[in-house]
Amino acid sequence: HIQTSKDAYHSLAEKACTLLEMAFNMFNLNGENAFLKHWKDIEKSTNWY
């Protein structure tokens, strides 16, 4: 049994943040801008705030 100092959500969020930072570091400026454009165009549910 391994104890963590964080709850599961924060642990996974930290891993996701690290993954995104690494991905952005691999992008050149054009690739990063294209990714952000597509990210902003993703449709969100009307129930999301």
mmCIF file of the N, C-alpha and C atoms, coordinates in Angstrom:
data_MODEL
# 
_entry.id   MODEL 
# 
loop_
_atom_site.group_PDB 
_atom_site.id 
_atom_site.type_symbol 
_atom_site.label_atom_id 
_atom_site.label_alt_id 
_atom_site.label_comp_id 
_atom_site.label_asym_id 
_atom_site.label_entity_id 
_atom_site.label_seq_id 
_atom_site.pdbx_PDB_ins_code 
_atom_site.Cartn_x 
_atom_site.Cartn_y 
_atom_site.Cartn_z 
_atom_site.occupancy 
_atom_site.B_iso_or_equiv 
_atom_site.pdbx_formal_charge 
_atom_site.auth_seq_id 
_atom_site.auth_comp_id 
_atom_site.auth_asym_id 
_atom_site.auth_atom_id 
_atom_site.pdbx_PDB_model_num 
ATOM 1   N N  . HIS A 1 1  ? 0.849   -1.179 0.000   1.00 0.00 ? 1  HIS A N  1 
ATOM 2   C CA . HIS A 1 1  ? 0.000   0.000  0.000   1.00 0.00 ? 1  HIS A CA 1 
ATOM 3   C C  . HIS A 1 1  ? 0.891   1.237  0.000   1.00 0.00 ? 1  HIS A C  1 
ATOM 4   N N  . ILE A 1 2  ? 0.699   2.079  -0.990  1.00 0.00 ? 2  ILE A N  1 
ATOM 5   C CA . ILE A 1 2  ? 1.504   3.295  -1.095  1.00 0.00 ? 2  ILE A CA 1 
ATOM 6   C C  . ILE A 1 2  ? 0.610   4.492  -0.812  1.00 0.00 ? 2  ILE A C  1 
ATOM 7   N N  . GLN A 1 3  ? 1.040   5.316  0.101   1.00 0.00 ? 3  GLN A N  1 
ATOM 8   C CA . GLN A 1 3  ? 0.279   6.518  0.412   1.00 0.00 ? 3  GLN A CA 1 
ATOM 9   C C  . GLN A 1 3  ? 0.772   7.667  -0.452  1.00 0.00 ? 3  GLN A C  1 
ATOM 10  N N  . THR A 1 4  ? -0.163  8.503  -0.880  1.00 0.00 ? 4  THR A N  1 
ATOM 11  C CA . THR A 1 4  ? 0.211   9.695  -1.630  1.00 0.00 ? 4  THR A CA 1 
ATOM 12  C C  . THR A 1 4  ? -0.203  10.913 -0.832  1.00 0.00 ? 4  THR A C  1 
ATOM 13  N N  . SER A 1 5  ? 0.508   11.983 -1.046  1.00 0.00 ? 5  SER A N  1 
ATOM 14  C CA . SER A 1 5  ? 0.186   13.209 -0.319  1.00 0.00 ? 5  SER A CA 1 
ATOM 15  C C  . SER A 1 5  ? -0.958  13.969 -0.978  1.00 0.00 ? 5  SER A C  1 
ATOM 16  N N  . LYS A 1 6  ? -1.429  13.485 -2.123  1.00 0.00 ? 6  LYS A N  1 
ATOM 17  C CA . LYS A 1 6  ? -2.490  14.167 -2.861  1.00 0.00 ? 6  LYS A CA 1 
ATOM 18  C C  . LYS A 1 6  ? -3.640  13.199 -3.101  1.00 0.00 ? 6  LYS A C  1 
ATOM 19  N N  . ASP A 1 7  ? -4.801  13.753 -3.386  1.00 0.00 ? 7  ASP A N  1 
ATOM 20  C CA . ASP A 1 7  ? -5.904  12.882 -3.746  1.00 0.00 ? 7  ASP A CA 1 
ATOM 21  C C  . ASP A 1 7  ? -5.753  12.467 -5.211  1.00 0.00 ? 7  ASP A C  1 
ATOM 22  N N  . ALA A 1 8  ? -6.578  11.542 -5.651  1.00 0.00 ? 8  ALA A N  1 
ATOM 23  C CA . ALA A 1 8  ? -6.459  10.984 -7.000  1.00 0.00 ? 8  ALA A CA 1 
ATOM 24  C C  . ALA A 1 8  ? -6.627  12.048 -8.078  1.00 0.00 ? 8  ALA A C  1 
ATOM 25  N N  . TYR A 1 9  ? -7.579  12.962 -7.902  1.00 0.00 ? 9  TYR A N  1 
ATOM 26  C CA . TYR A 1 9  ? -7.811  13.994 -8.916  1.00 0.00 ? 9  TYR A CA 1 
ATOM 27  C C  . TYR A 1 9  ? -6.552  14.822 -9.136  1.00 0.00 ? 9  TYR A C  1 
ATOM 28  N N  . HIS A 1 10 ? -5.960  15.319 -8.059  1.00 0.00 ? 10 HIS A N  1 
ATOM 29  C CA . HIS A 1 10 ? -4.792  16.183 -8.200  1.00 0.00 ? 10 HIS A CA 1 
ATOM 30  C C  . HIS A 1 10 ? -3.585  15.421 -8.737  1.00 0.00 ? 10 HIS A C  1 
ATOM 31  N N  . SER A 1 11 ? -3.487  14.170 -8.393  1.00 0.00 ? 11 SER A N  1 
ATOM 32  C CA . SER A 1 11 ? -2.399  13.355 -8.914  1.00 0.00 ? 11 SER A CA 1 
ATOM 33  C C  . SER A 1 11 ? -2.522  13.208 -10.428 1.00 0.00 ? 11 SER A C  1 
ATOM 34  N N  . LEU A 1 12 ? -3.733  12.886 -10.904 1.00 0.00 ? 12 LEU A N  1 
ATOM 35  C CA . LEU A 1 12 ? -3.950  12.747 -12.346 1.00 0.00 ? 12 LEU A CA 1 
ATOM 36  C C  . LEU A 1 12 ? -3.842  14.085 -13.063 1.00 0.00 ? 12 LEU A C  1 
ATOM 37  N N  . ALA A 1 13 ? -4.319  15.154 -12.436 1.00 0.00 ? 13 ALA A N  1 
ATOM 38  C CA . ALA A 1 13 ? -4.225  16.478 -13.048 1.00 0.00 ? 13 ALA A CA 1 
ATOM 39  C C  . ALA A 1 13 ? -2.765  16.885 -13.217 1.00 0.00 ? 13 ALA A C  1 
ATOM 40  N N  . GLU A 1 14 ? -1.940  16.558 -12.253 1.00 0.00 ? 14 GLU A N  1 
ATOM 41  C CA . GLU A 1 14 ? -0.510  16.867 -12.353 1.00 0.00 ? 14 GLU A CA 1 
ATOM 42  C C  . GLU A 1 14 ? 0.134   16.096 -13.504 1.00 0.00 ? 14 GLU A C  1 
ATOM 43  N N  . LYS A 1 15 ? -0.248  14.823 -13.665 1.00 0.00 ? 15 LYS A N  1 
ATOM 44  C CA . LYS A 1 15 ? 0.276   14.019 -14.773 1.00 0.00 ? 15 LYS A CA 1 
ATOM 45  C C  . LYS A 1 15 ? -0.173  14.592 -16.113 1.00 0.00 ? 15 LYS A C  1 
ATOM 46  N N  . ALA A 1 16 ? -1.441  15.005 -16.212 1.00 0.00 ? 16 ALA A N  1 
ATOM 47  C CA . ALA A 1 16 ? -1.955  15.584 -17.454 1.00 0.00 ? 16 ALA A CA 1 
ATOM 48  C C  . ALA A 1 16 ? -1.242  16.888 -17.776 1.00 0.00 ? 16 ALA A C  1 
ATOM 49  N N  . CYS A 1 17 ? -0.991  17.692 -16.775 1.00 0.00 ? 17 CYS A N  1 
ATOM 50  C CA . CYS A 1 17 ? -0.285  18.959 -16.966 1.00 0.00 ? 17 CYS A CA 1 
ATOM 51  C C  . CYS A 1 17 ? 1.127   18.704 -17.493 1.00 0.00 ? 17 CYS A C  1 
ATOM 52  N N  . THR A 1 18 ? 1.802   17.729 -16.912 1.00 0.00 ? 18 THR A N  1 
ATOM 53  C CA . THR A 1 18 ? 3.152   17.383 -17.363 1.00 0.00 ? 18 THR A CA 1 
ATOM 54  C C  . THR A 1 18 ? 3.126   16.910 -18.807 1.00 0.00 ? 18 THR A C  1 
ATOM 55  N N  . LEU A 1 19 ? 2.150   16.081 -19.154 1.00 0.00 ? 19 LEU A N  1 
ATOM 56  C CA . LEU A 1 19 ? 2.023   15.589 -20.526 1.00 0.00 ? 19 LEU A CA 1 
ATOM 57  C C  . LEU A 1 19 ? 1.808   16.736 -21.505 1.00 0.00 ? 19 LEU A C  1 
ATOM 58  N N  . LEU A 1 20 ? 0.915   17.673 -21.168 1.00 0.00 ? 20 LEU A N  1 
ATOM 59  C CA . LEU A 1 20 ? 0.669   18.813 -22.048 1.00 0.00 ? 20 LEU A CA 1 
ATOM 60  C C  . LEU A 1 20 ? 1.902   19.699 -22.175 1.00 0.00 ? 20 LEU A C  1 
ATOM 61  N N  . GLU A 1 21 ? 2.602   19.934 -21.080 1.00 0.00 ? 21 GLU A N  1 
ATOM 62  C CA . GLU A 1 21 ? 3.821   20.747 -21.142 1.00 0.00 ? 21 GLU A CA 1 
ATOM 63  C C  . GLU A 1 21 ? 4.858   20.101 -22.050 1.00 0.00 ? 21 GLU A C  1 
ATOM 64  N N  . MET A 1 22 ? 5.013   18.793 -21.961 1.00 0.00 ? 22 MET A N  1 
ATOM 65  C CA . MET A 1 22 ? 5.973   18.098 -22.815 1.00 0.00 ? 22 MET A CA 1 
ATOM 66  C C  . MET A 1 22 ? 5.547   18.173 -24.275 1.00 0.00 ? 22 MET A C  1 
ATOM 67  N N  . ALA A 1 23 ? 4.246   18.024 -24.533 1.00 0.00 ? 23 ALA A N  1 
ATOM 68  C CA . ALA A 1 23 ? 3.753   18.107 -25.909 1.00 0.00 ? 23 ALA A CA 1 
ATOM 69  C C  . ALA A 1 23 ? 3.980   19.499 -26.476 1.00 0.00 ? 23 ALA A C  1 
ATOM 70  N N  . PHE A 1 24 ? 3.687   20.532 -25.694 1.00 0.00 ? 24 PHE A N  1 
ATOM 71  C CA . PHE A 1 24 ? 3.890   21.900 -26.171 1.00 0.00 ? 24 PHE A CA 1 
ATOM 72  C C  . PHE A 1 24 ? 5.368   22.193 -26.402 1.00 0.00 ? 24 PHE A C  1 
ATOM 73  N N  . ASN A 1 25 ? 6.236   21.620 -25.612 1.00 0.00 ? 25 ASN A N  1 
ATOM 74  C CA . ASN A 1 25 ? 7.670   21.825 -25.813 1.00 0.00 ? 25 ASN A CA 1 
ATOM 75  C C  . ASN A 1 25 ? 8.155   21.203 -27.120 1.00 0.00 ? 25 ASN A C  1 
ATOM 76  N N  . MET A 1 26 ? 7.447   20.176 -27.616 1.00 0.00 ? 26 MET A N  1 
ATOM 77  C CA . MET A 1 26 ? 7.820   19.557 -28.888 1.00 0.00 ? 26 MET A CA 1 
ATOM 78  C C  . MET A 1 26 ? 7.291   20.341 -30.085 1.00 0.00 ? 26 MET A C  1 
ATOM 79  N N  . PHE A 1 27 ? 6.224   21.111 -29.883 1.00 0.00 ? 27 PHE A N  1 
ATOM 80  C CA . PHE A 1 27 ? 5.650   21.877 -30.983 1.00 0.00 ? 27 PHE A CA 1 
ATOM 81  C C  . PHE A 1 27 ? 6.552   23.038 -31.359 1.00 0.00 ? 27 PHE A C  1 
ATOM 82  N N  . ASN A 1 28 ? 6.543   23.379 -32.652 1.00 0.00 ? 28 ASN A N  1 
ATOM 83  C CA . ASN A 1 28 ? 7.102   24.667 -33.028 1.00 0.00 ? 28 ASN A CA 1 
ATOM 84  C C  . ASN A 1 28 ? 5.970   25.682 -32.903 1.00 0.00 ? 28 ASN A C  1 
ATOM 85  N N  . LEU A 1 29 ? 6.223   26.945 -33.168 1.00 0.00 ? 29 LEU A N  1 
ATOM 86  C CA . LEU A 1 29 ? 5.212   27.979 -32.954 1.00 0.00 ? 29 LEU A CA 1 
ATOM 87  C C  . LEU A 1 29 ? 3.968   27.737 -33.811 1.00 0.00 ? 29 LEU A C  1 
ATOM 88  N N  . ASN A 1 30 ? 4.132   27.316 -35.065 1.00 0.00 ? 30 ASN A N  1 
ATOM 89  C CA . ASN A 1 30 ? 2.980   27.062 -35.938 1.00 0.00 ? 30 ASN A CA 1 
ATOM 90  C C  . ASN A 1 30 ? 2.144   25.897 -35.423 1.00 0.00 ? 30 ASN A C  1 
ATOM 91  N N  . GLY A 1 31 ? 2.797   24.841 -34.973 1.00 0.00 ? 31 GLY A N  1 
ATOM 92  C CA . GLY A 1 31 ? 2.074   23.688 -34.442 1.00 0.00 ? 31 GLY A CA 1 
ATOM 93  C C  . GLY A 1 31 ? 1.314   24.028 -33.175 1.00 0.00 ? 31 GLY A C  1 
ATOM 94  N N  . GLU A 1 32 ? 1.929   24.824 -32.315 1.00 0.00 ? 32 GLU A N  1 
ATOM 95  C CA . GLU A 1 32 ? 1.264   25.219 -31.069 1.00 0.00 ? 32 GLU A CA 1 
ATOM 96  C C  . GLU A 1 32 ? 0.043   26.079 -31.365 1.00 0.00 ? 32 GLU A C  1 
ATOM 97  N N  . ASN A 1 33 ? 0.169   27.025 -32.292 1.00 0.00 ? 33 ASN A N  1 
ATOM 98  C CA . ASN A 1 33 ? -0.968  27.879 -32.652 1.00 0.00 ? 33 ASN A CA 1 
ATOM 99  C C  . ASN A 1 33 ? -2.095  27.064 -33.272 1.00 0.00 ? 33 ASN A C  1 
ATOM 100 N N  . ALA A 1 34 ? -1.768  26.087 -34.118 1.00 0.00 ? 34 ALA A N  1 
ATOM 101 C CA . ALA A 1 34 ? -2.792  25.236 -34.727 1.00 0.00 ? 34 ALA A CA 1 
ATOM 102 C C  . ALA A 1 34 ? -3.507  24.415 -33.661 1.00 0.00 ? 34 ALA A C  1 
ATOM 103 N N  . PHE A 1 35 ? -2.760  23.859 -32.707 1.00 0.00 ? 35 PHE A N  1 
ATOM 104 C CA . PHE A 1 35 ? -3.368  23.083 -31.633 1.00 0.00 ? 35 PHE A CA 1 
ATOM 105 C C  . PHE A 1 35 ? -4.332  23.940 -30.826 1.00 0.00 ? 35 PHE A C  1 
ATOM 106 N N  . LEU A 1 36 ? -3.890  25.143 -30.453 1.00 0.00 ? 36 LEU A N  1 
ATOM 107 C CA . LEU A 1 36 ? -4.737  26.019 -29.644 1.00 0.00 ? 36 LEU A CA 1 
ATOM 108 C C  . LEU A 1 36 ? -5.992  26.429 -30.403 1.00 0.00 ? 36 LEU A C  1 
ATOM 109 N N  . LYS A 1 37 ? -5.883  26.648 -31.719 1.00 0.00 ? 37 LYS A N  1 
ATOM 110 C CA . LYS A 1 37 ? -7.053  26.998 -32.529 1.00 0.00 ? 37 LYS A CA 1 
ATOM 111 C C  . LYS A 1 37 ? -8.068  25.857 -32.492 1.00 0.00 ? 37 LYS A C  1 
ATOM 112 N N  . HIS A 1 38 ? -7.611  24.629 -32.703 1.00 0.00 ? 38 HIS A N  1 
ATOM 113 C CA . HIS A 1 38 ? -8.523  23.477 -32.683 1.00 0.00 ? 38 HIS A CA 1 
ATOM 114 C C  . HIS A 1 38 ? -9.079  23.236 -31.283 1.00 0.00 ? 38 HIS A C  1 
ATOM 115 N N  . TRP A 1 39 ? -8.270  23.440 -30.262 1.00 0.00 ? 39 TRP A N  1 
ATOM 116 C CA . TRP A 1 39 ? -8.712  23.250 -28.875 1.00 0.00 ? 39 TRP A CA 1 
ATOM 117 C C  . TRP A 1 39 ? -9.860  24.194 -28.552 1.00 0.00 ? 39 TRP A C  1 
ATOM 118 N N  . LYS A 1 40 ? -9.748  25.440 -29.002 1.00 0.00 ? 40 LYS A N  1 
ATOM 119 C CA . LYS A 1 40 ? -10.788 26.433 -28.714 1.00 0.00 ? 40 LYS A CA 1 
ATOM 120 C C  . LYS A 1 40 ? -12.071 26.155 -29.489 1.00 0.00 ? 40 LYS A C  1 
ATOM 121 N N  . ASP A 1 41 ? -11.975 25.422 -30.610 1.00 0.00 ? 41 ASP A N  1 
ATOM 122 C CA . ASP A 1 41 ? -13.140 25.131 -31.437 1.00 0.00 ? 41 ASP A CA 1 
ATOM 123 C C  . ASP A 1 41 ? -13.923 23.908 -30.972 1.00 0.00 ? 41 ASP A C  1 
ATOM 124 N N  . ILE A 1 42 ? -13.428 23.202 -29.970 1.00 0.00 ? 42 ILE A N  1 
ATOM 125 C CA . ILE A 1 42 ? -14.132 22.017 -29.471 1.00 0.00 ? 42 ILE A CA 1 
ATOM 126 C C  . ILE A 1 42 ? -15.458 22.454 -28.862 1.00 0.00 ? 42 ILE A C  1 
ATOM 127 N N  . GLU A 1 43 ? -16.524 21.773 -29.267 1.00 0.00 ? 43 GLU A N  1 
ATOM 128 C CA . GLU A 1 43 ? -17.845 22.116 -28.732 1.00 0.00 ? 43 GLU A CA 1 
ATOM 129 C C  . GLU A 1 43 ? -17.960 21.642 -27.288 1.00 0.00 ? 43 GLU A C  1 
ATOM 130 N N  . LYS A 1 44 ? -18.559 22.478 -26.490 1.00 0.00 ? 44 LYS A N  1 
ATOM 131 C CA . LYS A 1 44 ? -18.785 22.140 -25.087 1.00 0.00 ? 44 LYS A CA 1 
ATOM 132 C C  . LYS A 1 44 ? -20.285 21.949 -24.857 1.00 0.00 ? 44 LYS A C  1 
ATOM 133 N N  . SER A 1 45 ? -20.612 21.068 -23.979 1.00 0.00 ? 45 SER A N  1 
ATOM 134 C CA . SER A 1 45 ? -22.000 20.825 -23.626 1.00 0.00 ? 45 SER A CA 1 
ATOM 135 C C  . SER A 1 45 ? -22.629 22.105 -23.077 1.00 0.00 ? 45 SER A C  1 
ATOM 136 N N  . THR A 1 46 ? -23.911 22.303 -23.331 1.00 0.00 ? 46 THR A N  1 
ATOM 137 C CA . THR A 1 46 ? -24.592 23.497 -22.832 1.00 0.00 ? 46 THR A CA 1 
ATOM 138 C C  . THR A 1 46 ? -24.676 23.504 -21.307 1.00 0.00 ? 46 THR A C  1 
ATOM 139 N N  . ASN A 1 47 ? -24.477 22.348 -20.669 1.00 0.00 ? 47 ASN A N  1 
ATOM 140 C CA . ASN A 1 47 ? -24.519 22.271 -19.209 1.00 0.00 ? 47 ASN A CA 1 
ATOM 141 C C  . ASN A 1 47 ? -23.205 22.691 -18.562 1.00 0.00 ? 47 ASN A C  1 
ATOM 142 N N  . TRP A 1 48 ? -22.151 22.831 -19.354 1.00 0.00 ? 48 TRP A N  1 
ATOM 143 C CA . TRP A 1 48 ? -20.854 23.233 -18.811 1.00 0.00 ? 48 TRP A CA 1 
ATOM 144 C C  . TRP A 1 48 ? -20.822 24.735 -18.644 1.00 0.00 ? 48 TRP A C  1 
ATOM 145 N N  . TYR A 1 49 ? -20.146 25.187 -17.620 1.00 0.00 ? 49 TYR A N  1 
ATOM 146 C CA . TYR A 1 49 ? -20.036 26.625 -17.375 1.00 0.00 ? 49 TYR A CA 1 
ATOM 147 C C  . TYR A 1 49 ? -18.663 27.112 -17.705 1.00 0.00 ? 49 TYR A C  1 
# 
